[in-house]
Amino acid sequence: MIGISLSLLWGGIALWMLRDLDKEMHRTLDQRLAMSAQMVAGLMSQNPAAWDGRTGKSGASMLGLAAAAKGLACQVSLRGEVIARTPGAAPEAVAAFGPGFAEREFRGERWRSYTVEAHGFRVTTADRLTERNTLLRNVMEAAVVPFVVAMIGSLIALWFGVKKGLLPLERLRQALASRAPDTLTPLPAAPMSRDLLPLVTTLNQVLEQMSGTLRRERRFTSDAAHELRTPLTAIKTHLQVARITRGAEAAQALEYAQEGVARLQHTLTQLLTLSQVEGPFSWNDGRVAYADEVARLAIRDAAPEAHQQVVFDNQGCSAELALPQALAVTALRNLLDNAIRHSPSENSVRLELQPLKNAICFRVCDSGPGLSAEELTLATQRFWRRGPGRGTGLGLSIVAAITERFGGALELAQRPDGGLEAKLTLPTVKDARSVGAAPNSL
């Protein structure tokens, strides 16, 4: 495509130049005829008495004109009588018709002439069009041949240049084609061309993301299978006990099986939420997430029967969060659920909203046993629980995934006076609003 485009472009320019060259050559040769005739007429008119017949002198003997160049003829006449003519010039070739340019054909050759009249003299100059065409052809050949050679050389250089330039792409294609389907290691950047380094870097980033996704999915599947196996086994055992017993024992076995089903349902719900948060699922439900409203919804969901255990301090902040309301409520609810579960029933859990620059910090403080330094590093891992608790070990993992997806932050720290402090920082939109509100105790 590049070669064809260049050939058409420069071919059109060459035709344009050749046409202009042809016009310029003919104009220049016509000027030569006119200037030759005018020069001869000027020389003859410098001494008109010498050519007056009354002097008795022969004008023809006094005019010594040099032999014309090949194809060029000249004739001088005075009062209709030819007094001088270039040697070898045919009279018909330089016969004067009238002032100006004229063309005639003589003995199979075409001639172009120019006639000028001055001081009684008539001077006619003429040249063969064959000579003109030969001169023009030689000039065009001198101009076209180097152009064609340069054009062919440019196309050859272009062919080898493009072929060599695309060779690194071919090597990259071969490197990708020779890899196994499950090979996601980065491509080596050393033998690649400098122009391909951005492409190789982007491919390595995509491969790294795919590798991380596959590792996460494999770990997720393995952990989920292990975690779901326990409640399923317990449910099966309790159902078998209920089948072979009667009365109170059967009722208790059914109650345990029902608890196992509820735990299994909760685990599946958490797994589905975590999978959607880490995947490309769109959570945009069209609802605007305001910080105070998110806090109230999270308190309602986390402690529907003991909402008085949570003390909510708004600190006059109700900014609009830059993430869907459902995810903001889910993240804060999981923190409150953990705090309520590990705090004594007679002690309260405190929730504070602290405005930051372009963000809102949800601060959850409980009065439970807290976590050690080693446990704090493990708290956000999937299915991690301290002891055989009721939780699924996915709550904090979901919170961490939400903050990672939307540019937030989760910080866990041991309180000096006992208990755990969790700081959930979520970004806000630029046009966030703030209104005053008094502290509430829910």
C-alpha positions in Angstrom: 0.0 0.0 0.0 2.8 2.4 0.8 4.6 1.5 -2.4 1.5 1.9 -4.6 0.7 5.2 -2.9 4.2 6.6 -3.4 4.3 5.4 -7.0 1.0 7.1 -7.8 1.9 10.3 -6.0 5.3 10.7 -7.5 4.1 9.5 -10.9 1.5 12.2 -10.9 4.1 14.8 -9.9 6.5 13.6 -12.6 3.8 14.0 -15.3 3.0 17.4 -14.0 6.7 18.4 -14.2 7.1 16.9 -17.7 4.1 18.8 -19.0 5.5 22.0 -17.6 8.9 21.2 -18.9 7.5 20.7 -22.4 5.7 24.0 -22.3 8.8 25.8 -21.0 11.0 24.2 -23.7 8.8 25.3 -26.5 8.5 28.8 -25.1 12.3 29.0 -24.7 12.9 27.8 -28.3 10.3 30.3 -29.6 12.1 33.0 -27.7 15.3 31.9 -29.3 13.8 32.3 -32.8 12.3 35.7 -32.0 15.5 37.0 -30.4 17.6 35.7 -33.4 15.4 37.5 -35.9 15.3 40.7 -33.9 19.1 40.7 -33.5 19.7 40.2 -37.2 17.2 43.0 -38.0 19.0 45.3 -35.5 22.4 44.6 -37.1 21.1 45.1 -40.6 19.4 48.4 -39.7 22.6 50.0 -38.3 23.8 50.9 -41.9 20.8 51.1 -44.2 22.7 53.0 -46.9 25.0 50.1 -47.5 22.0 48.1 -48.7 20.5 50.8 -50.8 20.5 49.7 -54.4 21.4 53.2 -55.7 24.9 52.7 -54.4 25.5 50.1 -57.0 26.9 47.8 -54.5 25.8 44.2 -54.2 24.2 43.7 -50.8 24.7 39.9 -51.0 28.4 40.3 -51.2 28.5 42.6 -48.2 26.6 40.4 -45.8 28.7 37.7 -44.3 26.4 35.5 -42.3 27.8 32.5 -40.5 26.5 29.1 -41.3 23.5 28.3 -39.1 23.5 25.6 -36.6 22.0 22.3 -37.6 18.2 22.7 -38.1 18.3 26.5 -37.8 17.9 28.8 -40.9 17.7 32.6 -41.5 16.7 34.8 -44.4 16.9 38.6 -44.9 15.0 40.5 -47.6 14.8 44.2 -48.5 11.8 45.5 -50.3 10.8 42.0 -51.3 14.3 41.0 -52.6 16.3 38.4 -50.7 19.6 39.9 -49.9 21.0 37.2 -47.6 20.2 33.6 -46.5 22.0 31.1 -44.4 24.0 28.6 -46.4 22.1 25.4 -47.2 18.7 26.9 -46.1 15.8 26.0 -48.4 13.9 29.1 -49.6 10.6 27.4 -48.8 11.7 26.8 -45.2 12.3 30.5 -44.5 9.7 32.0 -46.8 8.0 34.8 -44.9 4.3 34.8 -44.6 3.8 37.7 -42.2 5.1 39.0 -38.9 5.1 36.6 -36.0 5.2 32.8 -35.7 4.1 30.4 -38.3 4.5 26.6 -39.1 4.9 25.0 -42.5 5.8 21.6 -43.9 8.5 21.2 -46.5 9.9 17.9 -47.9 8.2 15.9 -45.2 9.6 18.1 -42.4 7.8 20.6 -40.3 9.4 24.0 -39.7 8.5 26.7 -37.2 9.5 30.3 -38.2 9.4 33.8 -36.8 9.3 36.9 -39.0 10.1 40.5 -37.9 10.0 43.7 -40.0 12.1 46.7 -39.1 13.4 49.7 -41.2 12.3 48.1 -44.5 14.1 44.8 -43.7 12.2 41.5 -43.2 14.1 38.9 -41.2 12.8 35.3 -40.9 14.3 32.7 -38.7 13.2 29.0 -38.7 14.1 25.7 -37.1 13.0 22.1 -37.6 10.4 20.7 -35.2 12.2 17.4 -35.4 15.2 19.0 -33.8 13.0 20.5 -31.2 11.4 17.1 -30.4 14.8 15.5 -30.2 16.1 18.1 -27.8 13.0 17.9 -25.7 13.2 14.1 -25.6 16.9 14.3 -24.5 16.0 16.7 -21.8 13.1 14.6 -20.6 15.2 11.4 -20.6 17.9 13.2 -18.6 15.2 14.2 -16.1 13.1 11.0 -16.1 15.8 8.3 -15.9 17.3 9.5 -12.6 13.8 9.9 -11.2 12.8 6.4 -12.2 16.0 4.9 -10.8 15.5 6.8 -7.5 11.9 5.7 -7.4 12.7 2.0 -7.9 15.6 2.2 -5.4 13.2 3.9 -2.8 10.6 1.1 -3.3 13.3 -1.6 -2.8 14.6 0.2 0.3 11.0 0.6 1.5 10.3 -3.1 1.0 13.4 -4.3 2.9 12.9 -1.6 5.6 9.3 -2.6 6.3 10.2 -6.3 6.2 13.0 -5.7 8.7 10.8 -3.5 10.8 8.0 -6.1 11.0 10.5 -8.9 11.8 10.3 -8.2 15.6 6.5 -8.6 15.4 6.9 -11.9 13.7 9.3 -13.0 16.4 6.8 -11.9 19.0 4.1 -13.8 17.3 6.2 -16.9 17.2 7.0 -16.6 20.8 3.3 -16.3 21.7 2.4 -19.2 19.4 4.9 -21.5 20.9 3.7 -21.0 24.5 1.5 -23.5 26.2 -2.1 -22.4 27.0 -1.4 -22.3 30.7 1.9 -20.5 30.4 1.5 -16.9 31.8 5.1 -16.0 32.6 6.2 -12.6 31.3 7.7 -12.3 27.9 11.4 -11.5 27.8 12.0 -7.9 26.8 15.8 -8.2 26.0 15.7 -9.4 22.4 12.8 -7.2 21.4 13.0 -4.0 19.4 12.8 -0.7 21.3 9.7 0.2 19.4 8.0 -3.0 20.6 8.9 -2.5 24.3 5.5 -0.7 25.1 3.6 -3.6 23.5 5.7 -6.2 25.3 5.2 -4.3 28.6 1.4 -4.1 28.1 1.3 -7.8 27.2 3.3 -8.7 30.3 0.9 -6.6 32.4 -2.1 -8.5 30.9 -0.4 -11.8 31.5 0.4 -10.8 35.1 -3.3 -9.9 35.6 -4.5 -13.1 34.1 -2.0 -15.1 36.2 -3.2 -13.3 39.4 -6.8 -13.9 38.4 -6.2 -17.6 37.8 -4.3 -18.0 41.1 -7.1 -16.2 42.9 -9.8 -18.3 41.3 -7.9 -21.5 42.0 -7.4 -20.5 45.6 -11.0 -19.4 45.8 -12.3 -22.7 44.5 -10.0 -24.8 46.7 -10.9 -22.8 49.8 -14.6 -22.7 49.0 -14.7 -26.5 48.5 -12.9 -27.0 51.8 -15.1 -24.5 53.6 -18.4 -25.9 52.2 -17.5 -29.5 52.9 -17.8 -29.0 56.7 -21.3 -27.6 56.9 -22.5 -30.1 54.3 -21.1 -33.0 56.3 -22.7 -31.6 59.5 -26.1 -31.2 57.8 -25.9 -34.8 56.5 -25.0 -36.1 59.9 -27.8 -34.3 61.7 -30.3 -35.4 59.1 -29.2 -39.0 59.5 -29.6 -38.7 63.3 -33.1 -37.2 62.9 -34.0 -40.1 60.7 -33.1 -42.8 63.2 -34.3 -41.1 66.4 -37.6 -39.8 67.7 -38.8 -37.1 70.0 -36.5 -34.5 71.4 -33.3 -35.9 69.9 -34.8 -35.8 66.4 -36.0 -32.2 66.9 -32.6 -31.2 68.2 -30.9 -32.8 65.2 -33.3 -31.0 62.8 -32.5 -27.7 64.6 -28.8 -28.3 64.2 -29.3 -29.2 60.5 -31.3 -26.0 60.1 -28.4 -24.0 61.6 -26.0 -25.7 59.3 -28.2 -24.8 56.3 -28.3 -21.1 57.4 -24.5 -21.1 57.8 -24.1 -22.7 54.4 -26.4 -20.2 52.9 -24.5 -17.3 54.5 -21.2 -18.7 53.3 -22.5 -19.0 49.7 -23.8 -15.5 49.9 -20.4 -14.2 51.0 -18.6 -16.2 48.3 -20.9 -14.8 45.7 -20.4 -11.3 46.9 -16.6 -11.7 47.0 -16.6 -13.2 43.4 -18.7 -10.3 42.1 -16.6 -7.6 43.8 -13.3 -9.1 42.4 -14.9 -9.7 38.9 -16.2 -7.3 36.2 -19.7 -7.3 37.7 -21.3 -3.8 37.6 -22.8 -2.7 40.9 -24.2 0.6 39.6 -27.8 0.6 40.9 -28.5 4.3 40.3 -28.6 5.1 44.0 -26.5 7.9 45.5 -24.4 6.7 48.5 -24.3 9.3 51.2 -22.1 8.5 54.2 -24.6 9.0 56.9 -27.3 6.9 55.1 -24.8 4.2 54.4 -23.9 4.1 58.1 -27.6 3.8 59.2 -28.3 1.0 56.7 -25.2 -0.9 57.7 -26.2 -0.6 61.4 -29.7 -1.8 60.6 -28.4 -4.9 58.7 -25.7 -5.8 61.1 -27.7 -5.5 64.4 -31.4 -5.8 63.5 -32.3 -6.9 67.1 -29.6 -5.1 69.1 -29.2 -1.8 67.3 -28.9 0.0 70.7 -25.5 -1.7 71.0 -24.1 0.6 68.2 -23.3 4.3 69.0 -23.2 6.3 65.8 -21.3 9.6 65.8 -21.8 11.4 62.5 -19.7 14.5 63.3 -21.8 16.6 60.9 -20.7 14.8 57.8 -22.9 13.5 55.0 -20.7 13.4 51.9 -21.5 11.5 48.7 -19.3 8.4 48.3 -17.7 7.5 45.0 -18.9 3.9 44.9 -22.3 2.1 44.8 -24.4 2.2 47.9 -24.8 -1.6 48.0 -21.0 -2.1 48.2 -20.5 0.7 50.8 -23.2 -0.8 53.0 -21.8 -4.3 52.6 -18.3 -3.2 53.6 -19.4 -1.3 56.7 -21.9 -4.0 57.7 -19.2 -6.7 57.7 -17.0 -4.5 60.0 -19.9 -3.9 62.4 -20.9 -7.5 62.3 -17.4 -8.6 63.4 -17.3 -5.9 66.1 -20.7 -6.9 67.5 -19.9 -10.6 67.4 -16.6 -10.2 69.4 -17.9 -7.5 71.8 -19.7 -8.4 75.1 -23.4 -7.7 74.9 -23.3 -5.2 77.7 -20.6 -3.1 75.9 -21.3 -0.9 73.0 -19.7 -0.6 69.5 -18.8 2.9 68.4 -19.1 4.1 64.8 -17.7 7.5 63.9 -17.6 9.3 60.6 -14.5 11.5 60.0 -14.3 13.7 57.0 -10.9 13.6 55.1 -9.7 15.3 52.0 -11.6 13.6 49.1 -12.6 10.7 51.4 -14.7 9.7 54.4 -13.3 7.5 57.2 -15.7 5.1 59.0 -14.1 4.3 62.4 -15.5 1.2 64.1 -14.3 0.5 67.7 -15.3 -2.5 69.8 -14.4 -3.7 73.3 -13.6 -7.3 72.4 -10.4 -9.2 72.9 -8.8 -7.7 69.8 -6.1 -9.3 67.7 -2.4 -9.9 68.1 0.1 -8.4 65.6 0.4 -11.8 63.8 -3.4 -12.1 63.7 -3.8 -8.6 62.2 -1.7 -9.7 59.2 -4.0 -12.7 58.7 -7.3 -11.1 59.3 -8.1 -10.1 55.7 -7.2 -13.5 54.3 -10.0 -15.7 53.0 -11.6 -18.2 55.4 -9.3 -17.2 58.2 -11.0 -17.3 61.6 -9.6 -17.1 65.1 -10.9 -20.3 66.7 -14.1 -22.2 65.8 -16.4 -19.1 65.6 -19.6 -18.7 63.7 -18.2 -16.6 61.0 -17.3 -17.7 57.5 -13.9 -15.9 57.5 -14.9 -13.9 54.4 -16.2 -10.6 55.9 -12.9 -8.8 56.1 -11.8 -10.3 52.8 -14.9 -8.7 51.1 -14.1 -5.3 52.8 -10.5 -5.5 51.5 -11.7 -6.4 48.0 -14.2 -3.5 47.9 -11.5 -0.9 49.1 -9.0 -2.3 46.5 -11.5 -2.0 43.7 -12.6 1.6 44.4 -9.4 3.1 45.8 -10.2 3.0 49.5 -8.3 1.6 52.4 -8.8 -0.7 55.4 -6.7 -0.4 58.6 -6.9 -2.7 61.6 -5.2 -1.8 64.9 -5.3 -3.0 68.5 -6.8 -0.3 70.8 -4.6 0.6 73.8 -7.5 0.1 76.3 -8.6 -3.2 74.7 -10.6 -4.1 71.6 -10.1 -3.6 67.9 -10.2 -0.4 65.9 -11.1 -0.7 62.2 -10.8 2.3 59.8 -12.6 2.0 56.5 -11.7 4.9 54.2 -13.9 5.4 51.1 -13.4 8.0 48.4 -16.0 10.8 47.8 -17.1 12.5 44.6 -15.9 16.1 43.9 -19.3 17.7 44.5 -19.7 16.1 47.9 -22.2 17.8 50.2 -22.0 18.3 54.0 -24.8 19.1 56.4 -24.9 19.3 60.1 -26.2 16.4 62.2 -26.2 15.7 65.8 -24.7 12.4 67.2 -27.1 9.6 67.4 -27.4 6.6 69.5 -29.0 3.7 67.8 
